[in-house]
Amino acid sequence: MTTRLSARFAACAAEGRAALVTFVTAGDPDYATAEAILHALPGAGADVIELGVPFTDPMADGIPVQLAGQRALKSGQTLRRTLAMVRDFRKVDPSTPIVLMGYYNPVYVYGVEAFIADALAAGVDGLIMVDLPPEEDAELCTPALAAGLNFIRLATPTTDAARLPKVLQNTSGFVYYVSMTGITGGVIASYDAVGEAVSRIKAHTVLPVAVGFGVKTPEDAAAIARGADGVVVGSALVERVRLSLDADGKATARTVPAVTELVAALAAGVRTVKKAA
């Protein structure tokens, strides 16, 4: 079945390039500004959007994303408001894939069945739940897949040959390869090692492989794009939000362009790497 995600990755591959996957936090620093950023991302060059669902205990996230979540929660962002944001986005953009990235607790509180139905109705394409391993697929992954939502799984440098088949078992949409051990926002130690890991994963799946964690600059994006089907950037974008705020932590006239200017530069970096279509 063709989905927005499969169509977008196929289109990027047909252009001979990797997809740019951008992460921003819903509600950061406030609903209106976050919505403006979301609407501006495709025009700036984002191929796929990961929309972070703020949570009080984001165990996999580094300081920039943690702070973004705190700003969003302080502004009143909820899972329900995040779905409303996607629903409004779909009124003007029917094609850019949106993946919700977060933690299971808000979904559990919302109610799995209701959440899946509302996410589909809003126009969500996929889910990344970083604290739900394959052993817990019955909680959310299996019903989400049955309903038509992609479920994107994370593979890491510690995902060995014995573990990889389990990770890939119910993965759909794309595989998210985490370029390093630890939390978001770190520094990639070896591009060669990342490329080797991507090749190893691709030997076991037909799904696109996108690489995230540690991608901060157009040069980083280009280096990752040489081997990966997608390049994920998050911490650098939410840090642009933080640096644009005034002394009271409020959005300024620079907040939206601060994000879109970096997205445009990253998109240009990705597009410098041409691959066989």
C-alpha positions in Angstrom: 0.0 0.0 0.0 1.3 3.5 -0.9 1.4 5.9 2.0 2.5 9.5 2.3 5.8 8.2 3.7 6.5 5.6 1.1 5.5 8.1 -1.7 7.8 10.8 -0.3 10.8 8.6 0.1 10.3 7.1 -3.4 10.1 10.7 -4.8 13.3 11.7 -3.1 15.0 8.5 -4.4 13.7 9.2 -7.9 15.5 12.6 -7.6 18.7 10.8 -6.6 18.9 12.2 -3.1 18.1 11.5 0.5 15.0 12.9 2.3 15.4 15.7 4.8 13.4 14.8 8.0 13.0 17.7 10.4 12.0 17.5 14.1 10.3 20.3 15.9 8.4 20.2 19.2 4.6 20.9 19.1 3.7 23.9 21.1 7.3 25.3 21.4 7.5 28.1 22.4 3.7 28.6 22.1 0.9 27.2 20.0 0.7 29.9 17.4 4.5 30.1 16.8 4.8 26.3 16.7 2.0 26.1 14.2 3.7 28.8 12.0 6.9 26.9 12.1 5.1 23.6 11.1 3.4 25.3 8.2 6.7 26.8 7.0 8.8 23.6 7.1 7.8 22.1 3.7 8.5 25.4 1.8 11.9 25.6 3.5 12.8 22.1 2.2 11.6 19.6 4.8 10.5 16.3 3.1 9.1 14.6 6.2 8.2 16.2 9.5 8.6 14.7 12.9 6.4 16.5 15.4 7.5 16.0 19.0 4.8 15.4 21.6 6.1 17.1 24.8 6.4 14.9 27.8 7.6 15.6 31.4 10.2 12.8 31.4 11.9 12.6 28.0 14.5 10.0 28.8 16.1 9.8 25.3 16.3 13.5 24.7 19.2 15.9 25.2 19.0 19.3 26.8 17.8 21.2 23.7 14.8 18.9 23.2 14.1 18.7 26.9 13.9 22.5 27.1 11.7 22.6 24.1 9.3 20.2 25.8 9.3 22.3 28.9 8.5 25.4 27.0 5.7 23.6 25.2 4.2 22.2 28.4 4.4 25.6 30.0 2.5 27.0 27.1 -0.3 24.5 27.6 0.5 22.0 24.9 -1.2 18.6 25.1 -1.5 15.5 22.9 -5.0 16.6 22.0 -3.7 20.1 20.9 -0.9 18.4 18.9 -3.5 16.4 17.0 -5.4 19.6 16.4 -2.2 21.2 15.0 -1.8 18.3 12.5 -5.5 18.5 11.5 -5.1 22.2 10.7 -1.9 21.5 8.8 -3.6 19.0 6.6 -6.1 21.6 5.5 -3.3 23.3 3.5 -0.8 20.5 3.0 -2.2 17.1 2.0 1.1 15.5 1.0 3.9 16.1 3.5 4.2 13.2 5.9 3.9 13.9 9.6 5.3 11.4 12.2 4.5 11.9 15.9 7.5 11.3 18.1 7.3 10.9 21.8 6.7 8.6 24.7 3.9 6.2 25.5 2.5 7.7 28.7 0.5 10.5 27.0 -1.0 8.0 24.6 -1.8 5.6 27.4 -3.6 8.4 29.3 -5.4 9.4 26.1 -6.5 5.8 25.4 -4.9 3.8 22.7 -8.0 3.1 20.6 -9.2 6.7 20.8 -5.7 8.0 20.0 -5.2 5.9 16.9 -8.6 6.9 15.6 -8.0 10.6 16.3 -4.5 10.5 14.9 -5.7 8.9 11.6 -8.5 11.4 11.4 -6.1 14.3 11.9 -3.8 13.1 9.2 -0.9 11.6 11.1 1.1 9.2 9.1 3.3 7.4 11.6 4.5 7.0 15.2 7.8 6.9 16.9 7.5 5.8 20.5 11.0 5.6 21.9 10.1 3.8 25.1 8.1 1.0 23.6 10.5 -1.9 22.6 9.3 -4.7 20.3 8.4 -6.9 23.3 5.6 -4.4 24.0 4.2 -4.3 20.4 0.7 -5.3 21.6 0.4 -2.0 23.6 0.4 0.3 20.5 2.4 -1.0 17.6 0.2 -3.8 16.5 -3.1 -1.9 16.7 -1.6 1.1 15.0 -0.3 -1.0 12.1 -3.7 -2.7 11.8 -5.4 0.7 11.6 -3.1 2.0 8.9 -0.5 4.0 10.9 3.2 3.4 10.2 5.2 2.5 13.2 8.8 3.6 13.0 11.4 1.7 15.1 14.8 2.9 16.3 18.0 0.9 15.6 21.2 1.9 17.4 24.9 1.1 17.4 24.2 -1.5 20.0 21.5 -3.3 17.9 23.5 -6.4 17.0 22.7 -9.1 14.4 20.7 -11.1 16.9 18.5 -8.2 17.9 18.0 -6.5 14.5 15.4 -8.9 13.1 13.2 -8.3 16.2 13.6 -4.5 15.8 12.6 -4.8 12.1 9.8 -7.2 12.6 6.9 -4.7 12.8 8.7 -1.6 11.5 7.0 0.3 8.7 7.5 3.6 7.0 11.2 3.8 7.5 13.9 2.6 10.0 15.3 5.3 12.2 19.0 4.7 12.8 20.4 6.5 15.9 23.9 7.5 15.0 25.3 7.2 18.5 24.7 5.8 21.9 23.2 8.2 24.4 20.8 11.1 24.0 19.9 13.5 21.2 22.2 16.4 20.4 25.5 14.7 20.7 28.4 14.6 18.2 28.8 11.9 15.5 32.1 10.2 16.1 32.5 8.5 12.7 30.6 9.0 9.5 32.1 5.8 8.1 30.8 3.8 11.0 27.3 5.3 10.5 27.5 4.4 6.8 28.5 0.8 7.6 25.6 0.5 10.0 23.2 1.8 7.5 24.4 -0.8 4.9 24.1 -3.6 7.5 20.5 -2.6 8.2 19.6 -2.2 4.5 20.8 -5.8 3.9 17.9 -6.9 6.1 15.0 -4.6 5.0 13.6 -2.9 1.9 12.5 0.0 4.1 14.3 3.4 3.8 16.8 4.0 6.5 17.0 7.6 8.0 19.8 8.6 10.3 19.4 11.1 13.2 21.1 12.3 16.4 24.1 14.6 16.0 23.2 16.2 12.6 23.6 19.9 13.1 25.0 21.5 9.9 24.6 21.3 6.1 28.0 19.5 6.1 26.8 16.9 8.6 23.6 16.4 6.5 25.6 16.0 3.3 27.9 13.4 4.9 25.0 11.4 6.2 23.1 11.7 2.9 25.8 9.8 1.1 24.8 6.5 2.7 21.3 7.0 4.1 17.9 7.4 2.6 17.0 10.1 5.0 18.7 12.7 7.3 17.0 13.6 10.5 17.7 16.9 12.2 16.1 17.9 15.5 18.2 19.4 18.3 19.8 22.0 16.0 16.3 23.2 15.0 14.8 23.4 18.5 18.0 25.2 19.6 17.3 27.8 16.9 14.0 28.4 18.5 15.5 28.9 22.0 18.2 31.3 20.7 15.5 33.4 19.0 13.4 34.0 22.1 13.4 37.3 24.1 14.5 37.7 27.7 11.2 36.4 28.9 11.3 33.3 26.7 8.7 34.6 24.3 8.8 34.3 20.5 10.1 37.1 18.5 10.0 38.1 14.8 13.1 36.0 14.3 11.8 32.7 15.7 10.1 31.3 12.6 12.8 32.4 10.1 15.6 31.2 12.5 14.2 27.7 12.0 13.4 27.9 8.3 16.8 29.4 7.4 18.6 26.4 8.9 16.1 24.0 7.3 16.8 25.6 3.9 20.6 25.3 4.5 20.2 21.6 5.5 18.1 20.9 2.5 20.7 22.4 0.3 23.3 20.2 2.0 21.3 17.1 1.4 20.7 18.0 -2.2 24.5 18.3 -2.9 24.7 14.6 -2.7 23.5 12.9 -5.8 22.9 9.1 -5.9 21.7 6.7 -8.5 18.0 6.8 -8.8 
